[in-house]
């Protein structure tokens, strides 16, 4: 008899599909906090038509990964006052004196994702769920080194590529914007901001070892059995303490580049971008408090704000489903806020 099912049990590649199937077949909408692109996109391929027939909505990645990012790009588009061309985003995780340890469930998802990358056939799935070729701006996101220095007046530090689902979710939202909303799609790159190069090298080294060890059953079992030790206590079975959660917060930065002039969709801008807008999404502890606020905001939107949802049911990204809704108000009630930091002509 449920109207919306909130599924918070992962790794979703192991436990998620049964819940999606049950929800869709019984006429309930489904939201989850998955950050697993292969599983998310397979669910769209497998249950998109059935959800449409049933008139229900299946929206994945409704946790911290990827509501701040996906709705952040949506917010930036709406507040750019021109044609947005490309975005570079930076995740800044802030901890207090007590430090922080992520829950080992996220670690297990990472291990399974690295192990399954070779056999997931994600490219073939994407061709089926996004068959049309969409045209993005001629100017692409600058190519960056694996570890590079951020030199913005609003933000400094060093950056490495963000390994989460954000980019894949945003790309699906851009496809929806181009093919359904008929608005200009953008180029996107996502990064995580680190305080020092030394920490960046350590993270890179750890990820390299993980990607090697997950290939072999014996070493993979060790990685899965001892998440605390194998992650140098970045992840723990016990997760963060209450004190650590209370002290933690995040800032998600969006540096948007584009043009002051607004052209029809079928016309391309010439020359370098001449406008820049910087926005942020800020909130409490990403792992638990913000994630809870994000997924509850998504569920509340499905229940209370039906008129702003896509006309037909189906499998959607957060921006595709909620981009024109009151979800920003719900998020703000949980301490997750979006704002424009600066804007100027280039």
ROTOR-550155 format. One record per residue (C-alpha): x, y, z; residue in one letter; residue number from 1. Coordinates in steps of 0.001 Angstrom, whole numbers, always signed. Layout:
N
+---------+---------+---------+--------+-----+
|      px |      py |      pz | residu | num |
+---------+---------+---------+--------+-----+
|       X |       Y |       Z |      A | NUM |
...
+---------+---------+---------+--------+-----+
REM end
This chain:
346
+---------+---------+---------+--------+-----+
|      px |      py |      pz | residu | num |
+---------+---------+---------+--------+-----+
|      +0 |      +0 |      +0 |      X |   1 |
|   +3044 |   +2294 |     -10 |      X |   2 |
|   +3150 |   +5340 |   -2282 |      X |   3 |
|   +6949 |   +5626 |   -2128 |      X |   4 |
|   +9541 |   +3076 |   -1055 |      X |   5 |
|  +12868 |   +4419 |    +271 |      X |   6 |
|  +15475 |   +1729 |    -337 |      X |   7 |
|  +18650 |   +2306 |   +1696 |      X |   8 |
|  +20128 |   -1211 |   +1554 |      X |   9 |
|  +23276 |   -1664 |    -508 |      X |  10 |
|  +25465 |   -2647 |   -2208 |      X |  11 |
|  +22627 |   -2302 |   -4707 |      X |  12 |
|  +24182 |   -4617 |   -7274 |      X |  13 |
|  +23597 |   -7359 |   -4674 |      X |  14 |
|  +20314 |   -6319 |   -3042 |      X |  15 |
|  +18688 |   -3529 |   -5058 |      X |  16 |
|  +16806 |   -5029 |   -7986 |      X |  17 |
|  +14306 |   -7067 |   -5961 |      X |  18 |
|  +13056 |   -3868 |   -4306 |      X |  19 |
|  +12778 |   -1954 |   -7597 |      X |  20 |
|  +10877 |   -4886 |   -9146 |      X |  21 |
|   +8474 |   -5184 |   -6192 |      X |  22 |
|   +7836 |   -1425 |   -6087 |      X |  23 |
|   +7153 |   -1075 |   -9819 |      X |  24 |
|   +4949 |   -4181 |  -10045 |      X |  25 |
|   +2866 |   -3029 |   -7083 |      X |  26 |
|   +2438 |    +595 |   -8160 |      X |  27 |
|   +4820 |   +2322 |   -5730 |      X |  28 |
|   +7482 |   +4855 |   -6606 |      X |  29 |
|  +11048 |   +4027 |   -5550 |      X |  30 |
|  +13958 |   +6188 |   -4380 |      X |  31 |
|  +17358 |   +5009 |   -3193 |      X |  32 |
|  +20789 |   +6269 |   -2180 |      X |  33 |
|  +22801 |   +4225 |   -4661 |      X |  34 |
|  +25994 |   +5607 |   -6145 |      X |  35 |
|  +26519 |   +2652 |   -8514 |      X |  36 |
|  +26201 |   +3764 |  -12173 |      X |  37 |
|  +26179 |    +247 |  -13627 |      X |  38 |
|  +23267 |    -858 |  -11427 |      X |  39 |
|  +21363 |   +2428 |  -11775 |      X |  40 |
|  +21492 |   +2419 |  -15570 |      X |  41 |
|  +20621 |   -1281 |  -15822 |      X |  42 |
|  +17509 |    -572 |  -13758 |      X |  43 |
|  +16510 |   +2138 |  -16248 |      X |  44 |
|  +16971 |    -275 |  -19138 |      X |  45 |
|  +15081 |   -3088 |  -17411 |      X |  46 |
|  +12226 |   -1265 |  -15642 |      X |  47 |
|  +11831 |   +2042 |  -17504 |      X |  48 |
|   +8898 |    +927 |  -19669 |      X |  49 |
|   +7103 |    -918 |  -16861 |      X |  50 |
|   +7413 |   +2109 |  -14538 |      X |  51 |
|   +5983 |   +4267 |  -17316 |      X |  52 |
|   +3007 |   +1903 |  -17737 |      X |  53 |
|   +2386 |   +1851 |  -13986 |      X |  54 |
|   +2708 |   +5632 |  -13707 |      X |  55 |
|   +5365 |   +5386 |  -10964 |      X |  56 |
|   +8766 |   +7041 |  -10618 |      X |  57 |
|  +12047 |   +5238 |   -9995 |      X |  58 |
|  +14735 |   +7752 |   -9010 |      X |  59 |
|  +18158 |   +6507 |   -7948 |      X |  60 |
|  +21134 |   +8358 |   -6449 |      X |  61 |
|  +18887 |  +10397 |   -4142 |      X |  62 |
|  +21494 |  +10538 |   -1379 |      X |  63 |
|  +24482 |  +12845 |   -1083 |      X |  64 |
|  +25608 |  +11067 |   -4202 |      X |  65 |
|  +24145 |  +12667 |   -6329 |      X |  66 |
|  +21527 |  +15234 |   -5267 |      X |  67 |
|  +23999 |  +18039 |   -4382 |      X |  68 |
|  +25788 |  +17596 |   -7733 |      X |  69 |
|  +22879 |  +16907 |  -10095 |      X |  70 |
|  +20537 |  +19511 |   -8647 |      X |  71 |
|  +23558 |  +21805 |   -8280 |      X |  72 |
|  +24110 |  +21818 |  -12048 |      X |  73 |
|  +20360 |  +22324 |  -12495 |      X |  74 |
|  +20508 |  +25297 |  -10070 |      X |  75 |
|  +23520 |  +26754 |  -11897 |      X |  76 |
|  +21745 |  +26463 |  -15261 |      X |  77 |
|  +18709 |  +28290 |  -13904 |      X |  78 |
|  +20849 |  +31076 |  -12397 |      X |  79 |
|  +23449 |  +31524 |  -15127 |      X |  80 |
|  +21657 |  +34334 |  -16987 |      X |  81 |
|  +23027 |  +33177 |  -20338 |      X |  82 |
|  +23968 |  +29897 |  -22000 |      X |  83 |
|  +25961 |  +27614 |  -19692 |      X |  84 |
|  +28588 |  +25641 |  -21639 |      X |  85 |
|  +30645 |  +23630 |  -19149 |      X |  86 |
|  +31082 |  +23082 |  -15424 |      X |  87 |
|  +33922 |  +22002 |  -13159 |      X |  88 |
|  +32753 |  +20881 |   -9722 |      X |  89 |
|  +34763 |  +20347 |   -6544 |      X |  90 |
|  +33679 |  +18348 |   -3503 |      X |  91 |
|  +35096 |  +19785 |    -278 |      X |  92 |
|  +34563 |  +17489 |   +2728 |      X |  93 |
|  +35113 |  +19211 |   +6071 |      X |  94 |
|  +35761 |  +17358 |   +9317 |      X |  95 |
|  +36070 |  +18484 |  +12915 |      X |  96 |
|  +38616 |  +17767 |  +15666 |      X |  97 |
|  +37309 |  +14193 |  +16032 |      X |  98 |
|  +38169 |  +13264 |  +12431 |      X |  99 |
|  +35887 |  +11073 |  +10327 |      X | 100 |
|  +35461 |   +7479 |   +9144 |      X | 101 |
|  +33022 |   +6547 |   +6382 |      X | 102 |
|  +30747 |   +3532 |   +6688 |      X | 103 |
|  +32212 |    +284 |   +5337 |      X | 104 |
|  +29118 |    -244 |   +3167 |      X | 105 |
|  +30449 |   +2462 |    +832 |      X | 106 |
|  +33817 |    +686 |    +813 |      X | 107 |
|  +32182 |   -2661 |    -104 |      X | 108 |
|  +30348 |    -933 |   -2951 |      X | 109 |
|  +33678 |    +482 |   -4189 |      X | 110 |
|  +35303 |   -2986 |   -4140 |      X | 111 |
|  +32410 |   -4593 |   -6029 |      X | 112 |
|  +32320 |   -1711 |   -8519 |      X | 113 |
|  +36039 |   -1982 |   -9291 |      X | 114 |
|  +35734 |   -5756 |   -9641 |      X | 115 |
|  +32667 |   -5556 |  -11903 |      X | 116 |
|  +33882 |   -2737 |  -14147 |      X | 117 |
|  +35282 |   -5135 |  -16762 |      X | 118 |
|  +32071 |   -7188 |  -17063 |      X | 119 |
|  +29304 |   -4594 |  -16496 |      X | 120 |
|  +29095 |   -3699 |  -20227 |      X | 121 |
|  +28025 |    -208 |  -19223 |      X | 122 |
|  +28777 |   +1220 |  -22660 |      X | 123 |
|  +26195 |   -1045 |  -24305 |      X | 124 |
|  +23598 |    -163 |  -21662 |      X | 125 |
|  +24168 |   +3558 |  -22237 |      X | 126 |
|  +23677 |   +3194 |  -25988 |      X | 127 |
|  +20266 |   +1660 |  -25341 |      X | 128 |
|  +19015 |   +4157 |  -22748 |      X | 129 |
|  +20512 |   +7190 |  -24542 |      X | 130 |
|  +20254 |   +6331 |  -28258 |      X | 131 |
|  +20209 |   +9895 |  -29637 |      X | 132 |
|  +23384 |  +11869 |  -30257 |      X | 133 |
|  +23188 |  +15193 |  -28425 |      X | 134 |
|  +25247 |  +18230 |  -29415 |      X | 135 |
|  +27160 |  +20032 |  -26672 |      X | 136 |
|  +29154 |  +23249 |  -26918 |      X | 137 |
|  +32303 |  +23417 |  -29053 |      X | 138 |
|  +34433 |  +24438 |  -26032 |      X | 139 |
|  +35115 |  +21449 |  -23764 |      X | 140 |
|  +36231 |  +21259 |  -20142 |      X | 141 |
|  +39995 |  +21892 |  -19834 |      X | 142 |
|  +42127 |  +18752 |  -19633 |      X | 143 |
|  +43686 |  +18407 |  -16200 |      X | 144 |
|  +46539 |  +16385 |  -14735 |      X | 145 |
|  +45715 |  +13514 |  -12379 |      X | 146 |
|  +46636 |  +15808 |   -9496 |      X | 147 |
|  +46465 |  +19549 |  -10111 |      X | 148 |
|  +46384 |  +22819 |   -8208 |      X | 149 |
|  +43139 |  +24779 |   -7917 |      X | 150 |
|  +43772 |  +28469 |   -8499 |      X | 151 |
|  +40412 |  +30165 |   -8071 |      X | 152 |
|  +39824 |  +33245 |   -5958 |      X | 153 |
|  +36952 |  +31381 |   -4263 |      X | 154 |
|  +38809 |  +28092 |   -3709 |      X | 155 |
|  +42362 |  +26773 |   -3441 |      X | 156 |
|  +44013 |  +23415 |   -2721 |      X | 157 |
|  +44657 |  +20473 |   -5030 |      X | 158 |
|  +42189 |  +18356 |   -6981 |      X | 159 |
|  +41846 |  +14780 |   -8200 |      X | 160 |
|  +39032 |  +13242 |  -10229 |      X | 161 |
|  +35988 |  +12438 |   -8074 |      X | 162 |
|  +35314 |   +8672 |   -8316 |      X | 163 |
|  +31606 |   +8865 |   -7414 |      X | 164 |
|  +28516 |   +8552 |   -9606 |      X | 165 |
|  +27988 |  +12306 |   -9989 |      X | 166 |
|  +29322 |  +12655 |  -13536 |      X | 167 |
|  +27323 |   +9704 |  -14874 |      X | 168 |
|  +24116 |  +10992 |  -13249 |      X | 169 |
|  +24667 |  +14528 |  -14575 |      X | 170 |
|  +25331 |  +13229 |  -18089 |      X | 171 |
|  +21977 |  +11388 |  -18049 |      X | 172 |
|  +20283 |  +14577 |  -16836 |      X | 173 |
|  +21902 |  +16516 |  -19695 |      X | 174 |
|  +20578 |  +13935 |  -22156 |      X | 175 |
|  +17091 |  +14447 |  -20712 |      X | 176 |
|  +17470 |  +18231 |  -20910 |      X | 177 |
|  +18487 |  +18033 |  -24575 |      X | 178 |
|  +15953 |  +15447 |  -25759 |      X | 179 |
|  +12905 |  +16193 |  -23576 |      X | 180 |
|  +13216 |  +19714 |  -22146 |      X | 181 |
|  +14973 |  +20986 |  -25288 |      X | 182 |
|  +17503 |  +22976 |  -23283 |      X | 183 |
|  +21222 |  +23178 |  -23997 |      X | 184 |
|  +23287 |  +20280 |  -22547 |      X | 185 |
|  +26634 |  +21000 |  -20890 |      X | 186 |
|  +30065 |  +19411 |  -20534 |      X | 187 |
|  +30952 |  +18343 |  -16982 |      X | 188 |
|  +33959 |  +17221 |  -14949 |      X | 189 |
|  +33839 |  +16401 |  -11243 |      X | 190 |
|  +36741 |  +16636 |   -8795 |      X | 191 |
|  +37410 |  +16254 |   -5103 |      X | 192 |
|  +39334 |  +19036 |   -3396 |      X | 193 |
|  +42180 |  +17929 |   -1121 |      X | 194 |
|  +44237 |  +20050 |   +1230 |      X | 195 |
|  +47681 |  +18884 |     +72 |      X | 196 |
|  +49522 |  +17108 |   -2741 |      X | 197 |
|  +50856 |  +14533 |    -282 |      X | 198 |
|  +47328 |  +13418 |    +614 |      X | 199 |
|  +46467 |  +13303 |   -3081 |      X | 200 |
|  +49383 |  +10965 |   -3815 |      X | 201 |
|  +48382 |   +8688 |    -923 |      X | 202 |
|  +44798 |   +8427 |   -2177 |      X | 203 |
|  +46030 |   +7726 |   -5714 |      X | 204 |
|  +48399 |   +5019 |   -4495 |      X | 205 |
|  +45674 |   +3383 |   -2400 |      X | 206 |
|  +43234 |   +3372 |   -5346 |      X | 207 |
|  +45917 |   +1834 |   -7583 |      X | 208 |
|  +46500 |   -1019 |   -5134 |      X | 209 |
|  +42755 |   -1570 |   -4741 |      X | 210 |
|  +42224 |   -1801 |   -8499 |      X | 211 |
|  +44938 |   -4488 |   -8682 |      X | 212 |
|  +43921 |   -6529 |   -5628 |      X | 213 |
|  +40192 |   -6707 |   -6487 |      X | 214 |
|  +41048 |   -8762 |   -9590 |      X | 215 |
|  +42077 |  -11821 |   -7569 |      X | 216 |
|  +39558 |  -13774 |   -5418 |      X | 217 |
|  +41989 |  -14337 |   -2510 |      X | 218 |
|  +43085 |  -10694 |   -2136 |      X | 219 |
|  +39532 |   -9474 |   -2827 |      X | 220 |
|  +38259 |  -11554 |    +102 |      X | 221 |
|  +40891 |   -9996 |   +2373 |      X | 222 |
|  +39878 |   -6506 |   +1233 |      X | 223 |
|  +36217 |   -7282 |   +1945 |      X | 224 |
|  +36808 |   -8975 |   +5314 |      X | 225 |
|  +39030 |   -6237 |   +6756 |      X | 226 |
|  +37718 |   -2866 |   +5532 |      X | 227 |
|  +39034 |    -960 |   +8558 |      X | 228 |
|  +42649 |   -2058 |   +8151 |      X | 229 |
|  +42682 |   -2179 |   +4318 |      X | 230 |
|  +41395 |   +1384 |   +4059 |      X | 231 |
|  +43733 |   +2698 |   +6791 |      X | 232 |
|  +40568 |   +3431 |   +8831 |      X | 233 |
|  +39112 |   +5818 |   +6260 |      X | 234 |
|  +36202 |   +3353 |   +6298 |      X | 235 |
|  +34967 |   +1429 |   +9337 |      X | 236 |
|  +32274 |   -1186 |   +9907 |      X | 237 |
|  +31081 |   +1001 |  +12768 |      X | 238 |
|  +30932 |   +4117 |  +10563 |      X | 239 |
|  +31488 |   +7597 |  +12019 |      X | 240 |
|  +30739 |   +8383 |  +15650 |      X | 241 |
|  +27895 |  +10709 |  +16612 |      X | 242 |
|  +30487 |  +13358 |  +17488 |      X | 243 |
|  +32226 |  +13007 |  +14117 |      X | 244 |
|  +28897 |  +13392 |  +12292 |      X | 245 |
|  +27981 |  +16480 |  +14321 |      X | 246 |
|  +31316 |  +18137 |  +13437 |      X | 247 |
|  +31351 |  +17214 |   +9723 |      X | 248 |
|  +30013 |  +19243 |   +6792 |      X | 249 |
|  +30534 |  +19690 |   +3069 |      X | 250 |
|  +30728 |  +22355 |    +388 |      X | 251 |
|  +30117 |  +21394 |   -3229 |      X | 252 |
|  +31548 |  +24039 |   -5585 |      X | 253 |
|  +30357 |  +24608 |   -9156 |      X | 254 |
|  +32408 |  +26773 |  -11524 |      X | 255 |
|  +30229 |  +27406 |  -14567 |      X | 256 |
|  +31486 |  +28883 |  -17845 |      X | 257 |
|  +29362 |  +30014 |  -20768 |      X | 258 |
|  +28063 |  +32928 |  -22752 |      X | 259 |
|  +26100 |  +36073 |  -21924 |      X | 260 |
|  +24143 |  +35698 |  -25164 |      X | 261 |
|  +21281 |  +33191 |  -25365 |      X | 262 |
|  +21086 |  +31400 |  -28725 |      X | 263 |
|  +18526 |  +28907 |  -30077 |      X | 264 |
|  +19380 |  +25264 |  -29354 |      X | 265 |
|  +20366 |  +24552 |  -32961 |      X | 266 |
|  +22981 |  +27347 |  -32999 |      X | 267 |
|  +26476 |  +27042 |  -31537 |      X | 268 |
|  +28377 |  +29822 |  -29791 |      X | 269 |
|  +31673 |  +30888 |  -31334 |      X | 270 |
|  +34815 |  +31766 |  -29434 |      X | 271 |
|  +35759 |  +31352 |  -25795 |      X | 272 |
|  +33181 |  +31634 |  -22986 |      X | 273 |
|  +32645 |  +35209 |  -21794 |      X | 274 |
|  +30716 |  +34617 |  -18568 |      X | 275 |
|  +31500 |  +32775 |  -15325 |      X | 276 |
|  +29178 |  +31980 |  -12427 |      X | 277 |
|  +30236 |  +30209 |   -9216 |      X | 278 |
|  +27624 |  +28476 |   -7050 |      X | 279 |
|  +27739 |  +26184 |   -4029 |      X | 280 |
|  +25729 |  +23530 |   -2283 |      X | 281 |
|  +26433 |  +23444 |   +1457 |      X | 282 |
|  +25215 |  +21061 |   +4106 |      X | 283 |
|  +25904 |  +18888 |   +7156 |      X | 284 |
|  +27678 |  +15513 |   +7396 |      X | 285 |
|  +27562 |  +13960 |   +3916 |      X | 286 |
|  +27521 |  +10301 |   +4921 |      X | 287 |
|  +24476 |  +10253 |   +7172 |      X | 288 |
|  +22801 |  +13575 |   +7947 |      X | 289 |
|  +22854 |  +15104 |   +4440 |      X | 290 |
|  +22123 |  +11757 |   +2778 |      X | 291 |
|  +19052 |  +11301 |   +4983 |      X | 292 |
|  +17888 |  +14830 |   +4196 |      X | 293 |
|  +18409 |  +14299 |    +457 |      X | 294 |
|  +16479 |  +11028 |    +168 |      X | 295 |
|  +13640 |  +12274 |   +2397 |      X | 296 |
|  +13391 |  +15437 |    +269 |      X | 297 |
|  +13098 |  +13251 |   -2831 |      X | 298 |
|  +10354 |  +11133 |   -1247 |      X | 299 |
|   +8453 |  +14199 |     -21 |      X | 300 |
|   +8603 |  +15715 |   -3511 |      X | 301 |
|   +7098 |  +12579 |   -5053 |      X | 302 |
|   +4245 |  +12675 |   -2544 |      X | 303 |
|   +3541 |  +16407 |   -2212 |      X | 304 |
|   +4630 |  +17987 |   -5475 |      X | 305 |
|   +3210 |  +15728 |   -8201 |      X | 306 |
|   +2276 |  +18584 |  -10530 |      X | 307 |
|   +5934 |  +19499 |  -11034 |      X | 308 |
|   +7083 |  +15953 |  -11895 |      X | 309 |
|   +7465 |  +14640 |  -15467 |      X | 310 |
|   +4036 |  +13895 |  -16934 |      X | 311 |
|   +4788 |  +10182 |  -17374 |      X | 312 |
|   +6199 |   +7689 |  -14919 |      X | 313 |
|   +9533 |   +6050 |  -15595 |      X | 314 |
|  +13139 |   +5852 |  -14420 |      X | 315 |
|  +14662 |   +9316 |  -13970 |      X | 316 |
|  +17665 |  +11133 |  -12586 |      X | 317 |
|  +17093 |  +13556 |   -9714 |      X | 318 |
|  +17370 |  +16665 |  -11924 |      X | 319 |
|  +15071 |  +15158 |  -14561 |      X | 320 |
|  +12449 |  +14232 |  -11958 |      X | 321 |
|  +12766 |  +17127 |   -9507 |      X | 322 |
|  +14441 |  +19964 |  -11442 |      X | 323 |
|  +11292 |  +22102 |  -11566 |      X | 324 |
|   +9915 |  +21111 |   -8151 |      X | 325 |
|   +9965 |  +22416 |   -4595 |      X | 326 |
|  +12720 |  +19978 |   -3630 |      X | 327 |
|  +15118 |  +22889 |   -2987 |      X | 328 |
|  +12782 |  +24042 |    -192 |      X | 329 |
|  +12667 |  +20555 |   +1310 |      X | 330 |
|  +16456 |  +20292 |   +1128 |      X | 331 |
|  +16831 |  +23661 |   +2852 |      X | 332 |
|  +14672 |  +22409 |   +5723 |      X | 333 |
|  +17349 |  +19728 |   +6280 |      X | 334 |
|  +20190 |  +22283 |   +6131 |      X | 335 |
|  +21189 |  +21622 |   +2492 |      X | 336 |
|  +21270 |  +24942 |    +650 |      X | 337 |
|  +22262 |  +26272 |   -2787 |      X | 338 |
|  +23473 |  +29771 |   -3500 |      X | 339 |
|  +25299 |  +31908 |   -6059 |      X | 340 |
|  +28741 |  +32893 |   -4727 |      X | 341 |
|  +29978 |  +35125 |   -7541 |      X | 342 |
|  +29368 |  +36012 |  -11176 |      X | 343 |
|  +31405 |  +38030 |  -13622 |      X | 344 |
|  +32188 |  +38582 |  -17286 |      X | 345 |
|  +35392 |  +37124 |  -18690 |      X | 346 |
+---------+---------+---------+--------+-----+
REM end
